[in-house]
Amino acid sequence: MNRADETFQVSEIISRYVLGTMTESEKEELDAWLNKSSRNKLLFEKLIHQKVASGKMHAYERVDWEGALKELLEQKRRLRLARRKRQIIRWGSCAAVLLVACIGILCYYIQTKNSSIAEQVRKEIPRLLAGKPQATLQLASGKTVYLTSDSPRSIEPEYGVEIQQDSGVIRYQVCEIQGEKEEQYNIITVPRGGEFTLILSDGTQVWLNAETSLRYPVEFVGNERKVYLEGEAFFDVTHDKQKQFIVETKKAHVRVYGTAFNVYAYPDEEDVATTLVRGVVDLKERGSDHLIRLKPGEQGCLVGGKLTKREVDVDMYTAWVKGRMVFKSIRLGDMLKHLARWYDVDIMFAEERLKEVTFTGEVKKYDDFTEVLDVIESTQIVHFRIEDRIIIVY
């Protein structure tokens, strides 16, 4: 079999693969062809995962693959006729081009003979939208309130404290001075694909990232202000010499001296990191007397029971508060883990080695995830396939 016939045969088999009519022997032929070279695998991916509707949506079940197969067979017939007429064709360079032409034929069926498909796909397949303000608030009374940017503005007062909500920000304000009393706690939980902003009763502002929980007093009582964090939050703390501010996490605590800083402390990850923008903070492992003091532009890390600090570009760790995501020489596995929380998607790697690819760049936090993937894919190092809310990296 010459290369032209082989190429046409592979094209026919791929078309039957999509139609679901491929025989076992054809499957073996396809596998053998794919294993010949990485180029063959890449061409196969291009053919099977053709993108439509200017996004990464797949509509193969709706494409006229049978029509495309007929067109391929017609091309094959014309080729054989041309060969009988002794037309000169250089098959050494044409085999791969011919398979790409098959892709072109299928694109033609997608884009012209099925022009309405793109619009249908655009309407029927959900976009991978960015996160939005959403959270659940558990009051000290035991009542649970669901929060969105459109939630009612007033929540019932608790222990002399008014709770107001407006456009993704919840505010606590002491409206009634009482005598001796115990601290009463609320818990705000932000899910994957969510964010929320909280203004505590002392005026401290807290930005909560996706998949984050914060336990805090309705009103601070006593000689310290302590909150409990799981996840990631940025704090802009109101200065109060009489009441020190403390952030407790599962593995460490941060002692604050009127400052702005970011804490990254997801319970399913080994690392805890505190990045200081201004002021002074102490980072200390729980159950240990050892601590490190940070100054602006430094990051303290607790990894495997060891405390370290280093100078960093704080924008990389705080830009998410301002609607940007900044990455510098970050492992693709770690970067996609951050993005998966924000976009509420799952990530699957075809090969473990792809997690080690490093990436440097910046994306807009509120862009559709397909646009973010386009930015990453433009590096030509990795590619993505979207199946529902699963992102496959290959």
C-alpha positions in Angstrom: 0.0 0.0 0.0 1.5 3.4 -1.0 1.4 6.4 1.3 -1.5 8.0 -0.5 -3.7 5.0 -0.1 -2.6 4.6 3.6 -3.5 8.2 4.3 -7.0 7.9 2.8 -7.5 4.6 4.7 -6.5 6.3 8.0 -8.9 9.2 7.2 -11.7 6.7 6.5 -11.0 4.9 9.8 -11.0 8.1 11.8 -14.3 9.1 10.2 -15.7 5.7 11.2 -14.2 6.1 14.7 -16.3 9.3 15.1 -19.4 7.7 13.7 -19.0 4.7 16.0 -18.9 2.2 13.1 -15.2 1.2 13.4 -14.4 -2.5 13.4 -11.9 -4.2 15.6 -9.4 -4.6 12.8 -9.8 -0.9 11.9 -9.2 0.0 15.6 -5.9 -2.0 15.5 -4.9 -0.2 12.3 -5.7 3.2 13.9 -3.7 2.3 17.1 -0.7 1.2 15.0 -0.9 4.5 13.0 -1.1 6.6 16.2 1.9 4.8 17.7 4.0 5.5 14.6 4.8 9.1 15.6 3.8 11.9 17.9 2.8 13.9 14.8 0.2 11.4 14.0 -1.2 11.7 17.5 -1.3 15.5 17.1 -3.1 15.3 13.8 -5.6 12.9 15.3 -6.3 15.3 18.2 -6.8 18.1 15.8 -9.3 16.1 13.8 -11.3 14.7 16.7 -11.3 17.8 18.8 -12.0 20.4 16.2 -13.2 23.6 18.0 -16.4 25.5 17.0 -18.3 28.6 18.0 -15.0 30.5 18.6 -14.6 28.7 21.9 -13.5 25.2 23.0 -16.9 23.6 22.6 -17.3 20.3 20.9 -20.2 19.5 18.7 -19.1 16.3 16.9 -22.3 14.4 17.6 -24.1 17.0 15.6 -21.6 17.3 12.7 -22.5 15.6 9.3 -19.6 13.1 9.6 -21.3 10.8 7.1 -21.3 13.6 4.6 -17.6 14.3 5.3 -16.8 10.6 4.9 -18.5 10.6 1.5 -16.5 13.7 0.5 -13.3 11.9 1.5 -14.2 8.8 -0.6 -14.9 11.1 -3.5 -11.5 12.7 -3.1 -10.0 9.3 -3.1 -11.8 8.4 -6.3 -10.6 11.5 -8.0 -7.0 10.9 -6.9 -7.0 7.4 -8.4 -8.4 8.7 -11.6 -5.7 11.4 -11.7 -3.0 8.7 -11.2 -4.4 6.7 -14.1 -3.9 9.9 -16.2 -0.2 9.9 -15.0 -0.5 13.2 -13.2 2.7 13.8 -11.2 2.1 14.0 -7.4 4.9 14.0 -4.8 3.5 11.8 -2.1 6.5 12.1 0.1 5.4 15.5 1.3 1.7 15.1 0.5 0.7 12.4 2.9 0.6 14.6 6.0 -0.9 17.5 4.0 -3.7 15.2 2.8 -4.7 14.3 6.3 -4.7 18.0 7.2 -6.9 18.4 4.1 -9.3 15.9 5.7 -9.5 18.2 8.7 -10.3 21.0 6.3 -13.1 19.0 4.7 -14.5 18.3 8.2 -14.2 22.0 9.1 -16.1 22.8 6.0 -19.0 20.6 7.1 -18.8 22.1 10.5 -18.6 25.7 9.5 -20.7 25.9 6.2 -23.0 22.9 5.8 -23.8 23.1 9.5 -23.6 26.9 10.1 -26.4 26.8 12.6 -24.6 24.2 14.8 -22.2 26.8 16.2 -25.0 29.0 17.3 -26.8 26.0 18.8 -23.7 24.9 20.7 -23.1 28.4 21.9 -26.6 28.4 23.4 -26.7 24.9 24.7 -23.3 24.3 26.2 -22.6 26.4 29.4 -19.6 28.7 29.4 -17.0 28.3 32.1 -17.8 31.5 33.8 -15.6 33.1 36.5 -16.6 33.0 40.2 -19.0 35.4 41.8 -20.0 36.7 45.2 -21.6 33.8 47.0 -21.3 32.4 50.6 -23.2 30.9 53.4 -23.3 32.7 56.8 -23.9 30.7 59.9 -25.1 33.0 62.7 -24.5 32.5 66.4 -28.2 31.6 66.8 -27.7 28.6 64.5 -29.6 30.2 61.6 -28.0 29.9 58.2 -28.2 32.8 55.6 -27.3 32.3 52.0 -25.5 35.3 50.6 -25.2 36.6 47.0 -24.6 40.0 45.5 -28.5 40.3 45.3 -29.2 39.1 48.9 -31.5 41.3 51.1 -29.5 44.2 52.5 -30.4 43.7 56.2 -29.8 40.5 58.3 -31.3 40.3 61.7 -29.1 41.9 64.4 -27.1 39.7 66.7 -26.2 40.6 70.3 -26.4 44.4 69.7 -24.6 44.2 66.3 -26.2 45.2 63.0 -25.3 43.0 60.0 -25.7 44.7 56.6 -25.0 43.1 53.1 -24.6 45.0 49.9 -23.2 43.9 46.5 -21.0 41.1 47.9 -19.8 42.9 51.0 -21.1 42.0 54.5 -20.6 44.6 57.3 -20.8 44.3 61.1 -21.5 47.5 63.1 -21.9 47.7 66.8 -25.1 49.7 67.5 -25.8 48.9 71.1 -23.2 49.1 73.9 -23.7 46.3 76.4 -22.0 45.3 79.6 -19.9 42.2 80.2 -20.7 39.6 77.6 -19.2 36.5 75.9 -18.0 36.5 72.4 -20.5 35.1 69.9 -19.2 33.6 66.7 -20.4 33.7 63.1 -18.9 31.5 60.3 -18.8 32.6 56.7 -18.1 29.9 54.1 -17.3 30.7 50.5 -17.6 27.7 48.1 -15.6 26.9 45.0 -16.4 29.4 42.3 -17.1 32.1 44.9 -15.7 35.1 46.7 -17.0 37.6 49.4 -15.8 40.6 51.4 -16.4 41.0 55.1 -16.0 44.1 57.3 -15.7 43.1 60.9 -17.1 45.0 63.9 -13.7 46.8 64.5 -13.6 48.0 60.8 -11.1 45.4 59.7 -11.7 44.4 56.1 -11.3 40.8 54.9 -11.4 39.6 51.3 -12.3 35.9 51.1 -11.2 33.8 48.2 -12.9 30.6 46.8 -13.2 27.6 49.0 -12.5 29.5 52.2 -14.1 29.6 55.7 -13.6 32.2 58.4 -14.9 32.0 62.0 -15.0 35.3 63.8 -16.7 37.1 66.7 -19.8 39.2 66.0 -18.1 41.7 68.3 -14.6 41.5 69.7 -14.6 41.1 73.5 -11.5 41.0 75.8 -7.9 42.1 75.1 -7.4 40.5 71.6 -9.1 40.1 68.3 -8.9 36.5 67.1 -10.3 34.9 63.9 -10.0 31.4 62.5 -9.2 30.8 58.8 -9.3 27.9 56.5 -8.4 28.8 52.9 -7.1 32.2 51.6 -7.9 35.7 52.7 -6.5 39.2 52.5 -6.7 41.3 55.6 -6.6 45.0 56.0 -6.5 45.3 59.8 -7.7 48.3 61.8 -5.0 49.4 64.2 -5.8 49.0 67.9 -2.9 49.1 70.4 -5.2 47.7 73.1 -6.4 44.7 71.1 -3.9 42.7 69.0 -5.3 41.0 65.9 -4.5 37.3 65.5 -5.3 34.9 62.6 -5.4 31.3 63.6 -5.0 28.5 61.0 -4.8 24.8 61.3 -1.0 24.8 61.4 0.1 28.3 62.3 -1.0 31.6 63.6 -0.3 35.2 62.5 0.1 37.9 65.1 -0.7 41.3 63.6 0.4 44.8 64.4 -2.0 47.0 62.3 -1.3 45.9 58.8 -2.3 44.5 55.4 -1.4 41.0 54.5 -2.5 37.8 52.7 -2.8 34.4 54.3 -2.8 31.2 52.2 -3.8 28.2 54.4 -5.9 25.5 52.7 -6.3 22.5 55.0 -5.6 20.0 52.3 -2.3 21.6 51.4 1.0 21.2 53.4 2.1 24.9 53.0 1.0 27.9 54.9 2.1 31.3 53.5 1.7 34.8 54.8 2.6 37.7 52.4 3.0 41.2 54.0 2.1 44.3 52.1 2.5 46.9 54.9 3.0 46.9 58.7 4.5 44.1 60.7 3.4 40.5 61.4 4.8 37.5 63.3 4.3 34.0 61.8 4.4 31.2 64.3 3.8 27.4 64.1 1.1 26.2 66.4 2.5 24.5 69.5 6.0 26.0 69.0 7.7 29.1 70.5 9.7 29.7 67.3 8.5 32.6 65.1 9.6 34.8 62.3 8.9 38.5 61.9 8.0 39.8 58.5 8.5 43.3 57.0 6.7 44.6 53.9 7.6 42.7 50.7 8.4 39.5 52.6 6.6 36.2 52.7 6.8 33.7 55.5 6.2 30.0 54.8 5.6 27.1 57.1 6.4 23.8 55.3 6.8 20.5 57.0 7.3 22.2 60.4 10.0 24.6 59.1 9.6 28.3 59.1 11.3 30.3 56.4 11.0 33.8 54.9 12.0 35.4 51.6 11.5 38.6 49.6 8.7 38.4 47.0 6.7 40.4 44.5 3.6 40.8 46.7 1.5 41.5 43.6 1.8 37.8 42.7 0.0 36.9 46.0 -2.4 39.8 46.3 -3.5 40.7 42.8 -6.5 38.4 43.1 -8.1 41.0 45.4 -7.9 43.5 42.5 -9.4 41.3 39.8 -6.1 39.9 38.4 -4.2 36.7 38.7 -0.4 37.0 38.4 1.9 34.0 37.9 5.7 33.9 37.8 7.6 30.7 37.1 4.8 28.7 38.7 4.3 25.0 38.1 1.4 24.4 35.8 0.0 21.9 38.4 -0.1 24.6 41.1 -1.4 27.3 38.8 -4.3 25.2 37.6 -5.1 24.2 41.2 -5.7 27.9 42.0 -7.7 28.4 38.8 -9.8 25.3 39.4 -11.0 26.7 42.8 -12.0 30.0 41.2 -13.8 28.6 38.2 -15.1 25.5 40.0 -13.7 23.0 37.6 -11.7 19.8 37.9 -8.3 19.3 36.3 -7.0 16.1 34.8 -3.4 15.7 33.4 -2.8 13.2 30.6 0.8 12.9 31.8 2.2 13.7 35.2 5.2 15.5 33.7 3.0 18.3 32.4 2.4 19.4 36.0 6.0 20.5 36.1 5.8 22.8 33.2 6.4 26.4 34.4 4.3 29.4 33.4 4.7 33.1 33.7 1.9 35.5 32.9 -1.2 37.4 34.0 -4.9 36.8 33.4 -8.0 38.8 34.2 -9.8 37.1 37.0 -13.3 37.6 35.6 -12.6 36.4 32.1 -14.3 33.2 30.9 -12.1 30.2 31.7 -11.9 29.3 28.0 -10.1 32.7 27.4 -7.7 32.0 30.2 -6.9 28.6 28.7 -6.3 30.3 25.4 -3.6 32.4 27.0 -1.9 29.4 28.5 -2.3 27.3 25.3 -0.7 30.1 23.2 2.7 29.0 24.7 2.4 25.9 22.5 3.6 23.8 25.4 0.3 22.3 26.5 -3.2 21.9 25.1 -6.6 21.6 26.7 -9.8 19.7 26.1 -13.0 20.6 27.9 -15.5 17.9 28.8 -18.4 19.4 30.9 -16.5 20.9 33.8 -13.4 18.7 33.5 -10.3 20.2 31.9 -8.0 17.7 30.4 -4.4 18.8 30.0 -2.4 17.0 27.3 
